[in-house]
């Protein structure tokens, strides 16, 4: 007995007698049952299931997946797989990404999309099926992928959402420009997911463990230091009884830049609040060479600005410098602001060999102006004149 592969199977094999076997305990069996079972099993094995074939209509070919996604109606990805590339005739055998997507222009839309993206040339080809009628236009103010990519590059540079929207006005038409609320939402998501700007202790601990100092890192890759690892968890301080949050970041190349005669540079360290978004003080350590160029050395994030935190930062810098450069850190000239905590911390570290403590000229002028609040304008002008003469004097004789 044979069947055509595309014919339906007639399971009638010439009449089958129904036998009640509910009372059969297995000790006896019908001698004809085995033959019937074999016939049915052979029929099922020979009959292969017909494969569904869909008719896909080509929509177009695009230079990238981002452009292709923006050129079709709003859709969501249902499945993704990688296979041998059929998009291009590029050199060698390479893969392409095949995405099956469903149109989301409206709930009743049955259109499906298939997007093929070459992994080498990044070109994309879009096919569609099941479309009946035109799709609904995108919601006004929707942020397309091309606008999103341009906005992400601006957010990575620290540009605020309002400024990013203003900068994109020259390349994005007014009728497709997303609202400011959309830019703000995208900025929050990008900073949370990509830049890691959030206060989740578990995520911060994982990032610190991944970037912990080791000998295998190259000279330009940053690493974190200044904490101990207890049972696989970095002890960095989470406030309260666990201590103040504090951690250091640098690279081997930055540390080697300070490996020179200590009398040939001025070491700077000062805390600022202007380069972070979580209101934590960032202690910046660097040096100025004879040419007046500033070279950063290390960065510390500290929870408080007290003598203990400044002393901890300098001790950790000394430790990591000796571990990387293989020589102890020596400083002859150290410049800071007008705060008392950094000066008190340096006095507790005589092994640095500091000869002179300097104050930043900006902070010096600010402190003098604060003391001259009620003085006449002529007095303020005279004091300012002499201060600038002292600052730009080229010898000790001119300064006196």
Secondary structure as the mmCIF struct_conf table of DSSP 4:
data_model
#
loop_
_struct_conf.conf_type_id
_struct_conf.id
_struct_conf.beg_label_comp_id
_struct_conf.beg_label_asym_id
_struct_conf.beg_label_seq_id
_struct_conf.end_label_comp_id
_struct_conf.end_label_asym_id
_struct_conf.end_label_seq_id
TURN_TY1_P TURN_TY1_P1 UNK A 5 UNK A 6
BEND BEND1 UNK A 7 UNK A 7
HELX_LH_PP_P HELX_LH_PP_P1 UNK A 8 UNK A 9
BEND BEND2 UNK A 14 UNK A 14
TURN_TY1_P TURN_TY1_P2 UNK A 22 UNK A 23
BEND BEND3 UNK A 26 UNK A 27
TURN_TY1_P TURN_TY1_P3 UNK A 31 UNK A 32
HELX_RH_AL_P HELX_RH_AL_P1 UNK A 33 UNK A 46
HELX_LH_PP_P HELX_LH_PP_P2 UNK A 48 UNK A 52
HELX_LH_PP_P HELX_LH_PP_P3 UNK A 56 UNK A 56
STRN STRN1 UNK A 57 UNK A 62
BEND BEND4 UNK A 63 UNK A 64
HELX_RH_AL_P HELX_RH_AL_P2 UNK A 65 UNK A 71
BEND BEND5 UNK A 72 UNK A 72
STRN STRN2 UNK A 75 UNK A 84
BEND BEND6 UNK A 87 UNK A 87
BEND BEND7 UNK A 91 UNK A 92
STRN STRN3 UNK A 95 UNK A 103
BEND BEND8 UNK A 105 UNK A 106
TURN_TY1_P TURN_TY1_P4 UNK A 107 UNK A 108
STRN STRN4 UNK A 112 UNK A 118
TURN_TY1_P TURN_TY1_P5 UNK A 119 UNK A 121
STRN STRN5 UNK A 124 UNK A 129
BEND BEND9 UNK A 133 UNK A 133
HELX_LH_PP_P HELX_LH_PP_P4 UNK A 134 UNK A 139
TURN_TY1_P TURN_TY1_P6 UNK A 140 UNK A 141
HELX_RH_AL_P HELX_RH_AL_P3 UNK A 145 UNK A 156
TURN_TY1_P TURN_TY1_P7 UNK A 157 UNK A 158
HELX_RH_AL_P HELX_RH_AL_P4 UNK A 161 UNK A 167
HELX_RH_3T_P HELX_RH_3T_P1 UNK A 168 UNK A 170
TURN_TY1_P TURN_TY1_P8 UNK A 171 UNK A 171
BEND BEND10 UNK A 172 UNK A 172
HELX_RH_3T_P HELX_RH_3T_P2 UNK A 174 UNK A 176
HELX_LH_PP_P HELX_LH_PP_P5 UNK A 177 UNK A 179
HELX_RH_AL_P HELX_RH_AL_P5 UNK A 180 UNK A 193
TURN_TY1_P TURN_TY1_P9 UNK A 194 UNK A 194
BEND BEND11 UNK A 195 UNK A 195
BEND BEND12 UNK A 198 UNK A 198
HELX_RH_AL_P HELX_RH_AL_P6 UNK A 201 UNK A 210
TURN_TY1_P TURN_TY1_P10 UNK A 211 UNK A 211
STRN STRN6 UNK A 212 UNK A 212
TURN_TY1_P TURN_TY1_P11 UNK A 215 UNK A 216
BEND BEND13 UNK A 217 UNK A 217
TURN_TY1_P TURN_TY1_P12 UNK A 219 UNK A 220
BEND BEND14 UNK A 221 UNK A 221
STRN STRN7 UNK A 223 UNK A 225
BEND BEND15 UNK A 226 UNK A 226
STRN STRN8 UNK A 228 UNK A 230
TURN_TY1_P TURN_TY1_P13 UNK A 231 UNK A 232
STRN STRN9 UNK A 233 UNK A 235
BEND BEND16 UNK A 239 UNK A 239
HELX_RH_3T_P HELX_RH_3T_P3 UNK A 240 UNK A 242
STRN STRN10 UNK A 246 UNK A 250
HELX_RH_AL_P HELX_RH_AL_P7 UNK A 252 UNK A 256
TURN_TY1_P TURN_TY1_P14 UNK A 257 UNK A 258
BEND BEND17 UNK A 260 UNK A 260
HELX_RH_3T_P HELX_RH_3T_P4 UNK A 262 UNK A 264
STRN STRN11 UNK A 266 UNK A 272
BEND BEND18 UNK A 273 UNK A 273
TURN_TY1_P TURN_TY1_P15 UNK A 274 UNK A 275
BEND BEND19 UNK A 277 UNK A 278
STRN STRN12 UNK A 281 UNK A 288
TURN_TY1_P TURN_TY1_P16 UNK A 290 UNK A 291
BEND BEND20 UNK A 292 UNK A 292
STRN STRN13 UNK A 294 UNK A 302
BEND BEND21 UNK A 303 UNK A 303
BEND BEND22 UNK A 306 UNK A 306
HELX_RH_AL_P HELX_RH_AL_P8 UNK A 307 UNK A 325
BEND BEND23 UNK A 326 UNK A 327
BEND BEND24 UNK A 332 UNK A 332
STRN STRN14 UNK A 333 UNK A 336
BEND BEND25 UNK A 338 UNK A 338
HELX_RH_AL_P HELX_RH_AL_P9 UNK A 340 UNK A 347
TURN_TY1_P TURN_TY1_P17 UNK A 348 UNK A 348
HELX_RH_3T_P HELX_RH_3T_P5 UNK A 350 UNK A 352
STRN STRN15 UNK A 356 UNK A 359
HELX_RH_AL_P HELX_RH_AL_P10 UNK A 361 UNK A 371
TURN_TY1_P TURN_TY1_P18 UNK A 372 UNK A 374
BEND BEND26 UNK A 375 UNK A 375
HELX_RH_AL_P HELX_RH_AL_P11 UNK A 377 UNK A 391
TURN_TY1_P TURN_TY1_P19 UNK A 392 UNK A 392
BEND BEND27 UNK A 394 UNK A 395
HELX_RH_AL_P HELX_RH_AL_P12 UNK A 396 UNK A 399
#
